[in-house]
Amino acid sequence: PNSIEPSTTVLSPYLSHGCLSSKLFYHKLKEVESGMTHTSPPISLLGQLMWREFYYTAGAGTENFDKMVGNPVCIQIPWGKNNEHLTAWADGRTGYPFVDAIMRQLKQEGWIHHLARHMVACFLTRGDLWISWEEGAKVFEDYLLDYDWSLNAGNWMWLSASAFFYKYFRVYSPIAFGKKTDKEGLYIRKYVPELRKYPTEYIYEPWKAPKLVQTAA
């Protein structure tokens, strides 16, 4: 999720805007997979298409699907309100370098890896800030090139454990998660340039660096 180059097909904007037919994509995938060893749904690309259709179906058949109130599939959670924290999250100024790098990439490029979306959605809602998923969904609507009404609402409910997923205690660590695939912090160094010169041992937790190290960086 935090590599410099995308590790997905990056076809989502073409699908969401109708430039690429989901039916054509499906049949082309079946042609490629024919007679070959491949992953199975839901991990595979076919599985991801199934998720897309699931959310489309849920969105079409559920009243107020993009809201908490009046939405029959959404748990009514007493989310907090903190405009300062919400703005810091949206602008990539939370103080957590990994979270900030993701949000800055979103605003600069209009795209972030789906696991990066998971990270910042969890952080905003049940993981750290306890702010409503509806607020996060609005930010994604403003910046994502591949914005899709049903997928956006459905995934935000899922990541906030408001619907479709209820293991609310399983959260993404804003520190440990990024280290799994980018121990050197190259992703952070690109999108949070003020930390570019930080030693690797402090790149995910700059507040732990001695004052001399912070000054030098």
KEZA-730433 format. One record per atom (N, C-alpha, C): chain; residue number from 1; atom name; x, y, z. Coordinates in Angstrom, 1 decimal. Example, Ala and Ser with C-alpha at 12.3 -4.5 7.8 and 13.67 -1.06 7.14 Angstrom:
BEGIN
> A|1|N|13.2|-5.7|7.8
> A|1|CA|12.3|-4.5|7.8
> A|1|C|13.2|-3.3|7.8
> A|2|N|12.8|-2.2|7.1
> A|2|CA|13.7|-1.1|7.1
> A|2|C|12.9|0.0|7.9
***
This chain:
BEGIN
> A|1|N|0.8|-1.2|0.0
> A|1|CA|0.0|0.0|0.0
> A|1|C|0.8|1.3|0.0
> A|2|N|2.1|1.1|0.4
> A|2|CA|2.9|2.4|0.5
> A|2|C|4.1|2.3|-0.4
> A|3|N|4.0|1.6|-1.5
> A|3|CA|5.2|1.6|-2.4
> A|3|C|5.0|2.8|-3.3
> A|4|N|6.2|3.2|-3.9
> A|4|CA|6.2|4.4|-4.7
> A|4|C|5.3|4.2|-6.0
> A|5|N|5.5|3.0|-6.6
> A|5|CA|4.7|2.6|-7.8
> A|5|C|3.5|1.8|-7.4
> A|6|N|2.4|2.0|-8.0
> A|6|CA|1.2|1.3|-7.7
> A|6|C|1.4|-0.2|-8.0
> A|7|N|0.8|-1.1|-7.1
> A|7|CA|0.9|-2.5|-7.2
> A|7|C|-0.4|-3.1|-7.6
> A|8|N|-1.2|-2.3|-8.3
> A|8|CA|-2.5|-2.8|-8.7
> A|8|C|-2.6|-2.5|-10.2
> A|9|N|-3.8|-2.8|-10.8
> A|9|CA|-4.0|-2.6|-12.3
> A|9|C|-4.2|-1.1|-12.5
> A|10|N|-4.6|-0.3|-11.5
> A|10|CA|-4.9|1.1|-11.6
> A|10|C|-6.0|1.4|-12.7
> A|11|N|-6.9|0.4|-12.8
> A|11|CA|-8.0|0.5|-13.8
> A|11|C|-9.2|1.1|-13.2
> A|12|N|-9.2|1.3|-11.9
> A|12|CA|-10.5|1.7|-11.2
> A|12|C|-11.1|3.0|-11.7
> A|13|N|-10.3|4.1|-12.1
> A|13|CA|-10.9|5.3|-12.6
> A|13|C|-11.6|5.0|-14.0
> A|14|N|-11.1|4.1|-14.8
> A|14|CA|-11.6|3.8|-16.1
> A|14|C|-13.0|3.0|-15.9
> A|15|N|-13.0|2.1|-14.9
> A|15|CA|-14.2|1.4|-14.6
> A|15|C|-15.3|2.3|-14.0
> A|16|N|-14.9|3.2|-13.1
> A|16|CA|-15.9|4.1|-12.4
> A|16|C|-16.5|5.1|-13.3
> A|17|N|-15.7|5.5|-14.4
> A|17|CA|-16.3|6.5|-15.3
> A|17|C|-16.9|5.9|-16.6
> A|18|N|-16.9|4.6|-16.6
> A|18|CA|-17.5|3.9|-17.8
> A|18|C|-16.6|3.8|-19.0
> A|19|N|-15.3|4.2|-18.9
> A|19|CA|-14.4|4.1|-20.0
> A|19|C|-14.0|2.6|-20.3
> A|20|N|-14.1|1.8|-19.3
> A|20|CA|-13.9|0.4|-19.4
> A|20|C|-15.1|-0.4|-18.9
> A|21|N|-15.7|-1.2|-19.7
> A|21|CA|-16.8|-2.0|-19.4
> A|21|C|-16.5|-3.1|-18.4
> A|22|N|-17.2|-3.2|-17.3
> A|22|CA|-17.0|-4.2|-16.3
> A|22|C|-17.2|-5.6|-16.9
> A|23|N|-18.2|-5.7|-17.8
> A|23|CA|-18.4|-6.9|-18.5
> A|23|C|-17.3|-7.3|-19.4
> A|24|N|-16.7|-6.4|-20.1
> A|24|CA|-15.6|-6.7|-21.0
> A|24|C|-14.4|-7.1|-20.1
> A|25|N|-14.2|-6.4|-19.0
> A|25|CA|-13.1|-6.7|-18.1
> A|25|C|-13.2|-8.1|-17.6
> A|26|N|-14.4|-8.4|-17.2
> A|26|CA|-14.7|-9.7|-16.6
> A|26|C|-14.3|-10.8|-17.6
> A|27|N|-14.8|-10.7|-18.9
> A|27|CA|-14.6|-11.7|-19.9
> A|27|C|-13.1|-11.8|-20.3
> A|28|N|-12.4|-10.7|-20.3
> A|28|CA|-11.0|-10.7|-20.6
> A|28|C|-10.2|-11.4|-19.5
> A|29|N|-10.6|-11.2|-18.3
> A|29|CA|-10.0|-11.9|-17.2
> A|29|C|-10.2|-13.4|-17.3
> A|30|N|-11.4|-13.8|-17.7
> A|30|CA|-11.7|-15.2|-17.8
> A|30|C|-10.8|-15.8|-18.9
> A|31|N|-10.6|-15.1|-20.0
> A|31|CA|-9.7|-15.5|-21.1
> A|31|C|-8.3|-15.7|-20.6
> A|32|N|-7.8|-14.8|-19.8
> A|32|CA|-6.4|-14.9|-19.3
> A|32|C|-6.3|-16.0|-18.4
> A|33|N|-7.3|-16.2|-17.5
> A|33|CA|-7.2|-17.3|-16.5
> A|33|C|-7.4|-18.7|-17.0
> A|34|N|-8.0|-18.8|-18.2
> A|34|CA|-8.3|-20.1|-18.8
> A|34|C|-7.1|-21.0|-18.8
> A|35|N|-7.2|-22.1|-18.1
> A|35|CA|-6.1|-23.1|-18.2
> A|35|C|-4.9|-22.7|-17.4
> A|36|N|-4.9|-21.6|-16.6
> A|36|CA|-3.8|-21.2|-15.8
> A|36|C|-4.0|-21.3|-14.3
> A|37|N|-3.0|-21.4|-13.6
> A|37|CA|-3.1|-21.3|-12.1
> A|37|C|-3.3|-19.9|-11.7
> A|38|N|-4.2|-19.6|-10.8
> A|38|CA|-4.5|-18.2|-10.4
> A|38|C|-5.1|-18.2|-9.1
> A|39|N|-5.2|-17.1|-8.5
> A|39|CA|-5.8|-16.9|-7.2
> A|39|C|-7.3|-17.0|-7.3
> A|40|N|-8.0|-17.2|-6.3
> A|40|CA|-9.5|-17.3|-6.3
> A|40|C|-10.2|-16.2|-5.6
> A|41|N|-11.4|-15.9|-5.9
> A|41|CA|-12.1|-14.8|-5.2
> A|41|C|-12.2|-15.1|-3.7
> A|42|N|-12.2|-14.1|-2.8
> A|42|CA|-12.3|-12.7|-3.2
> A|42|C|-11.0|-12.0|-3.4
> A|43|N|-9.8|-12.7|-3.3
> A|43|CA|-8.5|-12.1|-3.5
> A|43|C|-8.3|-11.7|-4.9
> A|44|N|-8.7|-12.5|-5.9
> A|44|CA|-8.4|-12.3|-7.3
> A|44|C|-9.1|-11.0|-7.8
> A|45|N|-8.7|-10.7|-9.0
> A|45|CA|-9.4|-9.5|-9.7
> A|45|C|-10.9|-9.8|-9.9
> A|46|N|-11.2|-11.1|-10.2
> A|46|CA|-12.6|-11.4|-10.3
> A|46|C|-13.3|-11.2|-9.0
> A|47|N|-12.7|-11.5|-7.9
> A|47|CA|-13.2|-11.3|-6.6
> A|47|C|-13.5|-9.9|-6.3
> A|48|N|-12.6|-9.0|-6.8
> A|48|CA|-12.8|-7.6|-6.6
> A|48|C|-13.9|-7.1|-7.4
> A|49|N|-14.1|-7.6|-8.6
> A|49|CA|-15.3|-7.3|-9.4
> A|49|C|-16.6|-7.7|-8.7
> A|50|N|-16.5|-8.8|-8.0
> A|50|CA|-17.7|-9.3|-7.3
> A|50|C|-18.1|-8.4|-6.1
> A|51|N|-17.0|-7.9|-5.5
> A|51|CA|-17.2|-6.9|-4.4
> A|51|C|-17.9|-5.6|-5.0
> A|52|N|-17.4|-5.2|-6.1
> A|52|CA|-18.0|-4.1|-6.8
> A|52|C|-19.5|-4.3|-7.0
> A|53|N|-19.9|-5.4|-7.6
> A|53|CA|-21.3|-5.7|-7.9
> A|53|C|-22.1|-5.8|-6.6
> A|54|N|-21.5|-6.4|-5.5
> A|54|CA|-22.1|-6.5|-4.2
> A|54|C|-22.5|-5.1|-3.7
> A|55|N|-21.6|-4.2|-3.7
> A|55|CA|-21.9|-2.8|-3.2
> A|55|C|-22.9|-2.1|-4.1
> A|56|N|-22.8|-2.4|-5.4
> A|56|CA|-23.8|-1.8|-6.3
> A|56|C|-25.2|-2.2|-6.0
> A|57|N|-25.3|-3.5|-5.7
> A|57|CA|-26.6|-4.1|-5.4
> A|57|C|-27.1|-3.6|-4.0
> A|58|N|-26.2|-3.5|-3.1
> A|58|CA|-26.5|-3.0|-1.7
> A|58|C|-26.9|-1.6|-1.8
> A|59|N|-26.2|-0.8|-2.6
> A|59|CA|-26.5|0.6|-2.7
> A|59|C|-27.8|0.9|-3.4
> A|60|N|-28.2|0.1|-4.4
> A|60|CA|-29.4|0.3|-5.1
> A|60|C|-30.6|-0.1|-4.3
> A|61|N|-30.4|-1.1|-3.4
> A|61|CA|-31.6|-1.6|-2.6
> A|61|C|-31.7|-1.2|-1.2
> A|62|N|-30.8|-0.3|-0.8
> A|62|CA|-30.8|0.2|0.6
> A|62|C|-31.0|1.7|0.7
> A|63|N|-32.1|2.0|1.4
> A|63|CA|-32.4|3.4|1.6
> A|63|C|-31.3|4.2|2.4
> A|64|N|-31.0|5.4|2.0
> A|64|CA|-30.0|6.2|2.7
> A|64|C|-28.6|5.4|2.8
> A|65|N|-28.2|4.7|1.8
> A|65|CA|-27.0|3.9|1.8
> A|65|C|-25.8|4.7|2.2
> A|66|N|-25.7|6.0|1.8
> A|66|CA|-24.5|6.8|2.0
> A|66|C|-24.6|7.6|3.3
> A|67|N|-25.6|7.2|4.2
> A|67|CA|-25.7|7.9|5.5
> A|67|C|-25.8|6.9|6.6
> A|68|N|-25.6|7.4|7.8
> A|68|CA|-25.8|6.5|9.0
> A|68|C|-27.3|6.5|9.4
> A|69|N|-27.9|7.7|9.6
> A|69|CA|-29.2|7.8|10.0
> A|69|C|-30.2|7.4|8.9
> A|70|N|-31.1|6.5|9.2
> A|70|CA|-32.1|6.1|8.3
> A|70|C|-31.6|5.0|7.4
> A|71|N|-30.4|4.5|7.6
> A|71|CA|-29.8|3.4|6.8
> A|71|C|-30.0|2.1|7.6
> A|72|N|-30.8|1.2|7.1
> A|72|CA|-31.1|0.0|7.9
> A|72|C|-29.9|-1.0|8.0
> A|73|N|-28.9|-0.9|7.2
> A|73|CA|-27.8|-1.8|7.4
> A|73|C|-26.6|-1.3|8.2
> A|74|N|-26.8|0.0|8.6
> A|74|CA|-25.7|0.7|9.3
> A|74|C|-25.9|0.8|10.8
> A|75|N|-24.9|0.4|11.6
> A|75|CA|-25.0|0.5|13.0
> A|75|C|-25.0|2.0|13.4
> A|76|N|-25.9|2.4|14.3
> A|76|CA|-26.0|3.8|14.7
> A|76|C|-25.0|4.0|15.8
> A|77|N|-23.9|4.6|15.5
> A|77|CA|-22.7|4.8|16.4
> A|77|C|-22.7|6.3|16.8
> A|78|N|-22.5|6.6|18.1
> A|78|CA|-22.4|8.0|18.5
> A|78|C|-21.0|8.6|18.3
> A|79|N|-20.7|8.8|17.0
> A|79|CA|-19.4|9.4|16.6
> A|79|C|-19.2|10.7|17.2
> A|80|N|-17.9|11.1|17.5
> A|80|CA|-17.6|12.4|18.0
> A|80|C|-17.5|13.4|16.9
> A|81|N|-17.4|14.7|17.3
> A|81|CA|-17.2|15.7|16.3
> A|81|C|-16.0|16.6|16.7
> A|82|N|-15.0|16.7|15.8
> A|82|CA|-13.8|17.5|16.1
> A|82|C|-13.3|18.0|14.7
> A|83|N|-13.7|19.2|14.4
> A|83|CA|-13.3|19.8|13.1
> A|83|C|-11.8|19.9|12.9
> A|84|N|-11.1|20.2|14.0
> A|84|CA|-9.7|20.4|14.0
> A|84|C|-9.0|19.1|13.6
> A|85|N|-9.4|18.0|14.2
> A|85|CA|-8.9|16.7|13.9
> A|85|C|-9.2|16.3|12.5
> A|86|N|-10.5|16.5|12.1
> A|86|CA|-10.9|16.1|10.8
> A|86|C|-10.1|16.9|9.7
> A|87|N|-9.9|18.2|9.9
> A|87|CA|-9.1|18.9|8.9
> A|87|C|-7.6|18.5|8.9
> A|88|N|-7.1|18.2|10.1
> A|88|CA|-5.7|17.7|10.1
> A|88|C|-5.6|16.4|9.4
> A|89|N|-6.6|15.5|9.5
> A|89|CA|-6.6|14.2|8.8
> A|89|C|-6.7|14.4|7.3
> A|90|N|-7.6|15.3|6.9
> A|90|CA|-7.8|15.5|5.5
> A|90|C|-6.6|16.2|4.8
> A|91|N|-5.9|17.0|5.5
> A|91|CA|-4.7|17.7|5.0
> A|91|C|-3.4|17.0|5.1
> A|92|N|-3.4|15.8|5.8
> A|92|CA|-2.2|15.1|6.0
> A|92|C|-1.3|15.8|7.1
> A|93|N|-1.9|16.2|8.2
> A|93|CA|-1.2|16.9|9.2
> A|93|C|-1.5|16.3|10.6
> A|94|N|-1.7|15.0|10.7
> A|94|CA|-2.0|14.4|11.9
> A|94|C|-0.8|14.2|12.9
> A|95|N|0.4|14.2|12.3
> A|95|CA|1.6|13.9|13.0
> A|95|C|2.0|12.5|12.9
> A|96|N|1.2|11.6|12.4
> A|96|CA|1.6|10.3|12.0
> A|96|C|2.0|10.2|10.6
> A|97|N|3.3|10.1|10.3
> A|97|CA|3.9|10.2|9.0
> A|97|C|3.2|9.3|8.0
> A|98|N|2.9|8.1|8.3
> A|98|CA|2.3|7.2|7.3
> A|98|C|0.9|7.6|6.9
> A|99|N|0.1|8.0|7.9
> A|99|CA|-1.2|8.5|7.6
> A|99|C|-1.1|9.8|6.8
> A|100|N|-0.2|10.7|7.2
> A|100|CA|-0.1|12.0|6.5
> A|100|C|0.4|11.8|5.0
> A|101|N|1.3|10.8|4.8
> A|101|CA|1.8|10.6|3.5
> A|101|C|0.6|10.1|2.6
> A|102|N|-0.2|9.2|3.1
> A|102|CA|-1.3|8.7|2.3
> A|102|C|-2.3|9.8|1.9
> A|103|N|-2.7|10.6|2.9
> A|103|CA|-3.6|11.7|2.6
> A|103|C|-3.0|12.8|1.7
> A|104|N|-1.7|13.0|1.7
> A|104|CA|-1.1|13.9|0.8
> A|104|C|-1.0|13.4|-0.6
> A|105|N|-0.8|12.1|-0.7
> A|105|CA|-0.8|11.5|-2.0
> A|105|C|-2.2|11.6|-2.6
> A|106|N|-3.2|11.3|-1.8
> A|106|CA|-4.6|11.4|-2.3
> A|106|C|-4.9|12.8|-2.8
> A|107|N|-4.5|13.9|-2.1
> A|107|CA|-4.8|15.2|-2.6
> A|107|C|-3.9|15.6|-3.8
> A|108|N|-2.7|15.1|-3.9
> A|108|CA|-1.8|15.4|-5.0
> A|108|C|-2.2|14.7|-6.3
> A|109|N|-2.5|13.4|-6.1
> A|109|CA|-2.6|12.5|-7.3
> A|109|C|-4.0|12.0|-7.5
> A|110|N|-4.9|12.1|-6.6
> A|110|CA|-6.3|11.6|-6.7
> A|110|C|-6.4|10.1|-6.7
> A|111|N|-5.4|9.4|-6.2
> A|111|CA|-5.4|8.0|-6.1
> A|111|C|-4.5|7.5|-4.9
> A|112|N|-4.9|6.5|-4.2
> A|112|CA|-4.1|5.8|-3.2
> A|112|C|-4.5|4.3|-3.3
> A|113|N|-3.5|3.4|-2.9
> A|113|CA|-3.8|2.0|-2.9
> A|113|C|-4.9|1.7|-2.0
> A|114|N|-5.6|0.6|-2.3
> A|114|CA|-6.8|0.3|-1.5
> A|114|C|-6.5|-0.1|-0.1
> A|115|N|-5.3|-0.6|0.2
> A|115|CA|-5.0|-0.9|1.6
> A|115|C|-4.6|0.4|2.3
> A|116|N|-4.1|1.4|1.6
> A|116|CA|-3.9|2.7|2.2
> A|116|C|-5.2|3.4|2.5
> A|117|N|-6.2|3.2|1.7
> A|117|CA|-7.5|3.7|2.0
> A|117|C|-8.1|3.0|3.3
> A|118|N|-7.8|1.7|3.4
> A|118|CA|-8.2|1.0|4.6
> A|118|C|-7.6|1.7|5.8
> A|119|N|-6.3|2.0|5.7
> A|119|CA|-5.5|2.5|6.8
> A|119|C|-6.1|3.9|7.3
> A|120|N|-6.3|4.8|6.4
> A|120|CA|-6.7|6.1|6.8
> A|120|C|-8.2|6.1|7.2
> A|121|N|-9.0|5.2|6.6
> A|121|CA|-10.4|5.1|7.0
> A|121|C|-10.5|4.6|8.4
> A|122|N|-9.8|3.6|8.7
> A|122|CA|-9.8|3.0|10.1
> A|122|C|-9.3|4.1|11.1
> A|123|N|-8.2|4.8|10.7
> A|123|CA|-7.6|5.8|11.6
> A|123|C|-8.7|6.9|11.9
> A|124|N|-9.4|7.4|10.9
> A|124|CA|-10.4|8.4|11.1
> A|124|C|-11.5|8.0|12.0
> A|125|N|-11.9|6.8|11.9
> A|125|CA|-13.1|6.3|12.6
> A|125|C|-12.8|5.5|13.8
> A|126|N|-13.0|4.2|13.8
> A|126|CA|-12.9|3.4|15.0
> A|126|C|-11.5|3.2|15.5
> A|127|N|-10.4|3.5|14.7
> A|127|CA|-9.1|3.2|15.1
> A|127|C|-8.5|4.3|16.0
> A|128|N|-8.7|5.6|15.7
> A|128|CA|-8.0|6.6|16.5
> A|128|C|-8.9|7.9|16.7
> A|129|N|-9.4|8.5|15.7
> A|129|CA|-10.1|9.8|15.9
> A|129|C|-11.5|9.8|16.3
> A|130|N|-12.2|8.6|16.0
> A|130|CA|-13.6|8.4|16.4
> A|130|C|-14.5|9.5|15.7
> A|131|N|-14.2|9.8|14.4
> A|131|CA|-15.0|10.7|13.7
> A|131|C|-15.9|9.9|12.6
> A|132|N|-17.0|10.4|12.4
> A|132|CA|-18.0|9.6|11.5
> A|132|C|-17.4|9.3|10.1
> A|133|N|-17.7|8.1|9.7
> A|133|CA|-17.3|7.7|8.3
> A|133|C|-17.9|8.6|7.2
> A|134|N|-19.0|9.2|7.5
> A|134|CA|-19.6|10.1|6.5
> A|134|C|-18.7|11.3|6.2
> A|135|N|-17.9|11.7|7.2
> A|135|CA|-17.0|12.9|6.9
> A|135|C|-15.8|12.4|6.0
> A|136|N|-15.4|11.2|6.3
> A|136|CA|-14.3|10.7|5.5
> A|136|C|-14.7|10.4|4.1
> A|137|N|-16.0|9.9|3.9
> A|137|CA|-16.5|9.6|2.6
> A|137|C|-16.6|10.9|1.8
> A|138|N|-16.9|12.0|2.4
> A|138|CA|-17.0|13.3|1.7
> A|138|C|-15.6|13.7|1.1
> A|139|N|-14.6|13.5|1.9
> A|139|CA|-13.2|13.8|1.5
> A|139|C|-12.8|12.9|0.3
> A|140|N|-13.1|11.7|0.4
> A|140|CA|-12.7|10.8|-0.7
> A|140|C|-13.5|11.2|-2.0
> A|141|N|-14.8|11.6|-1.8
> A|141|CA|-15.6|12.0|-3.0
> A|141|C|-14.9|13.2|-3.6
> A|142|N|-14.3|14.1|-2.9
> A|142|CA|-13.7|15.3|-3.4
> A|142|C|-12.4|15.0|-4.2
> A|143|N|-11.7|14.0|-3.8
> A|143|CA|-10.3|13.8|-4.3
> A|143|C|-10.1|12.6|-5.2
> A|144|N|-10.8|11.5|-5.0
> A|144|CA|-10.6|10.3|-5.7
> A|144|C|-10.9|10.4|-7.2
> A|145|N|-10.0|10.0|-8.0
> A|145|CA|-10.3|10.0|-9.5
> A|145|C|-11.3|8.8|-9.8
> A|146|N|-11.2|7.8|-8.9
> A|146|CA|-12.1|6.6|-9.2
> A|146|C|-13.3|6.6|-8.3
> A|147|N|-13.7|7.8|-7.8
> A|147|CA|-14.8|7.8|-6.9
> A|147|C|-16.0|7.2|-7.5
> A|148|N|-16.7|6.4|-6.7
> A|148|CA|-17.9|5.6|-7.0
> A|148|C|-18.8|5.6|-5.8
> A|149|N|-20.0|6.2|-6.0
> A|149|CA|-20.9|6.4|-4.9
> A|149|C|-21.2|5.1|-4.0
> A|150|N|-21.5|4.0|-4.7
> A|150|CA|-21.8|2.8|-3.9
> A|150|C|-20.6|2.2|-3.3
> A|151|N|-19.5|2.2|-4.0
> A|151|CA|-18.2|1.6|-3.4
> A|151|C|-17.7|2.5|-2.3
> A|152|N|-17.8|3.8|-2.4
> A|152|CA|-17.3|4.7|-1.4
> A|152|C|-18.1|4.5|-0.1
> A|153|N|-19.4|4.6|-0.2
> A|153|CA|-20.2|4.4|1.0
> A|153|C|-20.1|3.1|1.6
> A|154|N|-20.1|2.0|0.8
> A|154|CA|-20.0|0.7|1.3
> A|154|C|-18.7|0.4|2.0
> A|155|N|-17.6|0.8|1.4
> A|155|CA|-16.3|0.6|2.0
> A|155|C|-16.1|1.4|3.3
> A|156|N|-16.6|2.6|3.3
> A|156|CA|-16.5|3.4|4.5
> A|156|C|-17.3|2.8|5.7
> A|157|N|-18.4|2.2|5.4
> A|157|CA|-19.2|1.5|6.4
> A|157|C|-18.4|0.3|6.9
> A|158|N|-17.8|-0.4|5.9
> A|158|CA|-17.0|-1.6|6.2
> A|158|C|-15.8|-1.3|7.1
> A|159|N|-15.1|-0.3|6.7
> A|159|CA|-13.8|0.0|7.4
> A|159|C|-14.1|0.6|8.8
> A|160|N|-15.2|1.2|9.0
> A|160|CA|-15.6|1.8|10.3
> A|160|C|-16.3|0.8|11.1
> A|161|N|-16.5|-0.4|10.6
> A|161|CA|-17.2|-1.5|11.3
> A|161|C|-18.7|-1.1|11.6
> A|162|N|-19.2|-0.3|10.7
> A|162|CA|-20.6|0.1|10.8
> A|162|C|-21.6|-0.8|10.1
> A|163|N|-21.0|-1.6|9.1
> A|163|CA|-21.8|-2.5|8.4
> A|163|C|-20.8|-3.5|7.6
> A|164|N|-21.3|-4.7|7.4
> A|164|CA|-20.5|-5.7|6.6
> A|164|C|-19.3|-6.3|7.3
> A|165|N|-18.8|-5.6|8.3
> A|165|CA|-17.7|-6.1|9.1
> A|165|C|-17.8|-5.6|10.5
> A|166|N|-17.7|-6.5|11.5
> A|166|CA|-18.0|-6.1|12.8
> A|166|C|-16.9|-6.4|13.8
> A|167|N|-15.7|-6.8|13.3
> A|167|CA|-14.6|-7.0|14.3
> A|167|C|-13.9|-5.7|14.5
> A|168|N|-14.6|-4.8|15.2
> A|168|CA|-14.1|-3.5|15.4
> A|168|C|-12.8|-3.4|16.1
> A|169|N|-12.4|-4.4|16.8
> A|169|CA|-11.2|-4.4|17.6
> A|169|C|-10.0|-4.7|16.7
> A|170|N|-10.2|-5.1|15.5
> A|170|CA|-9.0|-5.3|14.6
> A|170|C|-8.8|-4.0|13.8
> A|171|N|-7.7|-3.3|14.2
> A|171|CA|-7.4|-2.0|13.7
> A|171|C|-6.1|-2.0|13.0
> A|172|N|-5.9|-1.0|12.1
> A|172|CA|-4.6|-0.8|11.4
> A|172|C|-3.7|0.1|12.3
> A|173|N|-2.5|-0.3|12.6
> A|173|CA|-1.6|0.5|13.3
> A|173|C|-1.0|1.6|12.4
> A|174|N|-1.1|2.9|12.7
> A|174|CA|-0.5|3.9|11.9
> A|174|C|1.0|3.9|11.9
> A|175|N|1.6|3.0|12.7
> A|175|CA|3.0|2.9|12.7
> A|175|C|3.5|1.5|12.2
> A|176|N|3.0|0.4|12.7
> A|176|CA|3.4|-0.9|12.3
> A|176|C|3.0|-1.3|10.9
> A|177|N|1.8|-0.9|10.5
> A|177|CA|1.3|-1.4|9.2
> A|177|C|2.3|-1.0|8.1
> A|178|N|2.7|0.3|8.1
> A|178|CA|3.6|0.7|7.0
> A|178|C|4.9|0.1|7.0
> A|179|N|5.4|-0.3|8.1
> A|179|CA|6.7|-0.9|8.3
> A|179|C|6.8|-2.3|7.6
> A|180|N|5.6|-2.9|7.4
> A|180|CA|5.6|-4.3|6.9
> A|180|C|6.2|-4.3|5.5
> A|181|N|5.9|-3.3|4.7
> A|181|CA|6.3|-3.3|3.3
> A|181|C|7.3|-2.2|2.9
> A|182|N|7.6|-1.2|3.8
> A|182|CA|8.5|-0.1|3.5
> A|182|C|9.2|0.3|4.8
> A|183|N|10.2|-0.6|5.2
> A|183|CA|10.9|-0.3|6.4
> A|183|C|11.8|0.9|6.3
> A|184|N|12.2|1.3|5.1
> A|184|CA|13.0|2.5|5.0
> A|184|C|12.2|3.8|5.0
> A|185|N|10.9|3.7|4.8
> A|185|CA|10.1|4.9|4.8
> A|185|C|10.2|5.7|3.5
> A|186|N|10.5|5.0|2.4
> A|186|CA|10.6|5.8|1.1
> A|186|C|9.3|6.5|0.8
> A|187|N|8.2|5.8|1.0
> A|187|CA|6.9|6.4|0.7
> A|187|C|6.7|7.7|1.5
> A|188|N|7.0|7.7|2.8
> A|188|CA|6.9|8.8|3.7
> A|188|C|7.8|9.9|3.2
> A|189|N|9.0|9.6|2.9
> A|189|CA|10.0|10.6|2.4
> A|189|C|9.5|11.3|1.2
> A|190|N|8.8|10.6|0.3
> A|190|CA|8.3|11.3|-0.9
> A|190|C|7.2|12.2|-0.6
> A|191|N|6.2|11.8|0.2
> A|191|CA|5.0|12.6|0.3
> A|191|C|5.0|13.5|1.6
> A|192|N|5.9|13.3|2.5
> A|192|CA|6.1|14.2|3.6
> A|192|C|7.6|14.6|3.6
> A|193|N|7.9|15.5|2.7
> A|193|CA|9.3|15.9|2.5
> A|193|C|10.0|16.5|3.7
> A|194|N|9.2|17.1|4.6
> A|194|CA|9.9|17.6|5.8
> A|194|C|10.6|16.5|6.7
> A|195|N|10.2|15.3|6.4
> A|195|CA|10.9|14.2|7.1
> A|195|C|11.9|13.4|6.2
> A|196|N|12.2|14.0|5.1
> A|196|CA|13.0|13.3|4.1
> A|196|C|14.4|12.9|4.6
> A|197|N|14.9|13.7|5.5
> A|197|CA|16.3|13.5|6.0
> A|197|C|16.3|12.7|7.4
> A|198|N|15.2|12.3|7.8
> A|198|CA|15.1|11.6|9.1
> A|198|C|15.7|10.3|9.0
> A|199|N|16.4|9.9|10.1
> A|199|CA|17.0|8.5|10.2
> A|199|C|15.9|7.5|10.1
> A|200|N|16.1|6.4|9.5
> A|200|CA|15.1|5.3|9.3
> A|200|C|14.5|4.9|10.6
> A|201|N|15.2|4.8|11.6
> A|201|CA|14.7|4.3|12.9
> A|201|C|13.6|5.2|13.5
> A|202|N|13.6|6.5|13.0
> A|202|CA|12.6|7.4|13.5
> A|202|C|11.5|7.8|12.5
> A|203|N|11.6|7.3|11.3
> A|203|CA|10.8|7.9|10.2
> A|203|C|9.3|7.7|10.4
> A|204|N|8.9|6.6|11.1
> A|204|CA|7.5|6.3|11.4
> A|204|C|7.1|6.9|12.7
> A|205|N|8.1|7.3|13.6
> A|205|CA|7.8|7.8|14.9
> A|205|C|8.8|9.0|15.2
> A|206|N|8.7|10.1|14.4
> A|206|CA|9.7|11.2|14.5
> A|206|C|9.7|11.8|15.9
> A|207|N|8.6|11.7|16.7
> A|207|CA|8.6|12.3|18.0
> A|207|C|9.5|11.6|19.0
> A|208|N|10.0|10.4|18.6
> A|208|CA|11.0|9.7|19.5
> A|208|C|12.4|10.1|19.2
> A|209|N|12.6|10.8|18.2
> A|209|CA|14.0|11.2|17.8
> A|209|C|14.5|12.2|18.9
> A|210|N|15.8|12.1|19.3
> A|210|CA|16.4|13.1|20.2
> A|210|C|16.3|14.5|19.5
> A|211|N|16.3|15.5|20.3
> A|211|CA|16.2|16.9|19.8
> A|211|C|17.3|17.2|18.8
> A|212|N|18.5|16.8|19.0
> A|212|CA|19.6|17.0|18.1
> A|212|C|19.3|16.4|16.7
> A|213|N|18.7|15.2|16.7
> A|213|CA|18.4|14.6|15.5
> A|213|C|17.3|15.3|14.8
> A|214|N|16.3|15.8|15.5
> A|214|CA|15.2|16.5|14.9
> A|214|C|15.7|17.8|14.3
> A|215|N|16.6|18.5|15.0
> A|215|CA|17.1|19.8|14.5
> A|215|C|17.9|19.6|13.3
> A|216|N|18.8|18.5|13.2
> A|216|CA|19.6|18.2|12.1
> A|216|C|18.8|17.8|10.9
> A|217|N|17.6|17.2|11.1
> A|217|CA|16.8|16.7|10.0
> A|217|C|16.0|17.9|9.4
***
